[in-house]
Amino acid sequence: MHNTTRAGPFRLVESDPLQCVGLIERLLMRVDLKTWAIALGVALLAGSGALYATRPASPSAAAGSTLVGRDQLSTQPPDPVTADEIGYEIPRDRIKAIDAPVLVTAAQAGYLPDQVPVLGVADDTEAKAYPVPLMSRVEIVNDSIGGRAIAVTW
C-alpha cells in the first residue's frame, strides 16, 4: 500500500520515486518559457553582482592611489619588443613628409573643432600646433621654429 498525501491537484506518493519524478516534471511543465527566462536572468544578475562585490582590491586601490582602470601603474616591466614582432602595413617611404607646411592662425582654422588634439611645439618666440588627424595621415612634418629646423613626428 502506498502512503499518499494530497496537495492541490497532485497526489504525492512517497514510496515510489518514479512517481515523485513524474510529479516534479508535471510541476515544471506548468511554468512557461518566459518565466524560466526571467528567473534565469535574475539568477545571472545576482551571481554577477556577487562576483563583482567580492572581487579582490586592485593594487592601486589597496595602496590608496586614485588611479583606476587603465591608469593603474603596472607592477611588471613591459615585455621587450623584438624586431620580428614589428611589421609594416605600408612599405617604407610610401608616406611622404610635409616639407614646407603652410600654417594658419587659430582664428583662421575655423574648420577644425576646438576639441581636435594637436601636437604642439613652442620656443621663446613662437608656437605651432599640428592637428593629430593630419599627422595620422602624414606622420612627419619638416618645419622650423625660432630659426631652427625641427621634425614633428606622429
C-alpha positions as CSV (number, residue, x, y, z in Angstrom):
1,M,0.0,0.0,0.0
2,H,1.3,3.5,-0.9
3,N,1.4,6.3,1.6
4,T,-0.1,9.2,-0.3
5,T,-0.8,12.8,0.6
6,R,-2.9,15.2,-1.4
7,A,-1.6,18.7,-2.1
8,G,-3.7,20.6,-4.6
9,P,-4.4,18.8,-7.8
10,F,-1.4,16.4,-7.4
11,R,-1.0,13.4,-5.3
12,L,2.5,12.8,-3.8
13,V,3.4,9.2,-3.5
14,E,6.3,8.9,-1.1
15,S,7.1,5.2,-1.6
16,D,7.5,5.4,-5.3
17,P,10.5,7.6,-6.5
18,L,9.4,7.3,-10.2
19,Q,6.0,8.9,-9.3
20,C,7.8,11.7,-7.4
21,V,9.9,12.4,-10.5
22,G,6.8,12.5,-12.6
23,L,5.2,14.9,-10.2
24,I,8.2,17.2,-10.4
25,E,8.2,17.0,-14.2
26,R,4.5,18.0,-14.3
27,L,5.1,20.9,-12.0
28,L,8.0,22.1,-14.2
29,M,5.8,21.9,-17.3
30,R,3.3,24.3,-15.8
31,V,5.9,27.1,-15.7
32,D,6.1,28.8,-19.2
33,L,9.3,29.7,-21.0
34,K,9.1,33.4,-20.3
35,T,9.0,32.8,-16.5
36,W,12.1,30.5,-16.8
37,A,13.9,33.1,-18.9
38,I,13.2,35.8,-16.3
39,A,14.3,33.6,-13.4
40,L,17.5,32.7,-15.2
41,G,18.2,36.4,-15.9
42,V,17.6,37.3,-12.3
43,A,19.9,34.5,-11.1
44,L,22.7,35.5,-13.6
45,L,22.4,39.2,-12.5
46,A,22.6,38.2,-8.8
47,G,25.6,35.9,-9.4
48,S,27.4,38.6,-11.4
49,G,26.7,41.2,-8.7
50,A,28.0,38.8,-6.0
51,L,31.2,38.2,-8.1
52,Y,31.7,41.9,-8.6
53,A,31.1,42.7,-4.9
54,T,33.6,40.1,-3.7
55,R,36.4,40.8,-6.3
56,P,39.9,41.4,-4.8
57,A,41.0,45.0,-4.4
58,S,43.2,46.4,-7.2
59,P,46.8,47.2,-6.3
60,S,46.2,50.9,-6.7
61,A,43.1,50.8,-4.5
62,A,44.9,48.9,-1.8
63,A,47.8,51.4,-1.8
64,G,45.4,54.4,-1.5
65,S,46.1,55.6,-5.1
66,T,43.4,57.5,-7.0
67,L,44.4,55.8,-10.3
68,V,41.9,53.3,-11.7
69,G,41.4,51.0,-14.7
70,R,44.0,51.5,-17.4
71,D,45.6,54.3,-15.5
72,Q,46.9,51.9,-12.9
73,L,50.6,51.7,-12.6
74,S,51.9,48.3,-13.6
75,T,54.0,46.3,-11.1
76,Q,55.6,44.4,-14.0
77,P,58.0,45.9,-16.5
78,P,56.8,45.9,-20.1
79,D,57.7,42.9,-22.3
80,P,60.6,43.7,-24.7
81,V,59.7,44.1,-28.4
82,T,61.9,42.2,-30.8
83,A,62.5,43.1,-34.4
84,D,60.5,40.1,-35.5
85,E,57.3,41.4,-33.9
86,I,57.4,44.7,-35.8
87,G,55.6,44.6,-39.1
88,Y,54.8,47.2,-41.8
89,E,51.5,47.5,-43.4
90,I,52.7,50.2,-45.8
91,P,56.1,49.9,-47.5
92,R,58.8,52.2,-46.2
93,D,58.9,55.8,-47.7
94,R,55.4,55.5,-49.1
95,I,54.1,58.2,-46.8
96,K,55.7,61.5,-47.9
97,A,56.6,64.1,-45.3
98,I,55.3,67.7,-45.5
99,D,58.5,69.7,-46.1
100,A,57.1,73.3,-46.4
101,P,53.9,73.4,-44.3
102,V,51.6,76.3,-44.7
103,L,50.3,77.2,-41.2
104,V,47.3,79.4,-40.3
105,T,46.4,81.1,-37.1
106,A,43.9,79.5,-34.7
107,A,41.3,82.0,-35.8
108,Q,41.7,81.1,-39.5
109,A,41.5,77.4,-38.7
110,G,37.7,77.6,-38.1
111,Y,37.2,74.3,-40.0
112,L,38.8,72.4,-37.1
113,P,36.7,71.8,-34.0
114,D,38.2,73.2,-30.7
115,Q,38.4,69.6,-29.3
116,V,40.8,68.3,-32.0
117,P,44.0,67.1,-30.4
118,V,47.2,68.7,-31.6
119,L,50.9,68.2,-31.3
120,G,52.3,71.5,-30.0
121,V,55.9,72.8,-30.4
122,A,57.0,76.1,-28.9
123,D,60.1,78.1,-28.1
124,D,60.6,81.6,-26.6
125,T,59.4,83.4,-29.8
126,E,56.7,81.3,-31.4
127,A,54.4,78.3,-31.0
128,K,52.9,75.9,-33.6
129,A,50.3,73.3,-33.5
130,Y,49.9,70.3,-35.8
131,P,46.5,68.6,-35.8
132,V,46.7,64.9,-34.9
133,P,44.2,63.8,-37.6
134,L,46.6,65.3,-40.2
135,M,49.6,63.8,-38.5
136,S,48.0,60.4,-38.6
137,R,48.0,60.6,-42.4
138,V,51.3,62.3,-42.9
139,E,53.3,61.1,-39.8
140,I,56.1,63.7,-40.3
141,V,56.4,67.4,-40.9
142,N,59.7,69.1,-41.5
143,D,59.4,72.7,-40.3
144,S,61.4,75.3,-38.4
145,I,60.7,77.2,-35.3
146,G,62.7,80.1,-34.0
147,G,65.1,79.7,-36.9
148,R,65.9,76.0,-36.0
149,A,64.9,73.0,-38.2
150,I,62.6,70.6,-36.5
151,A,60.9,67.3,-37.4
152,V,57.4,66.8,-36.0
153,T,56.5,63.1,-36.0
154,W,53.5,61.0,-35.0
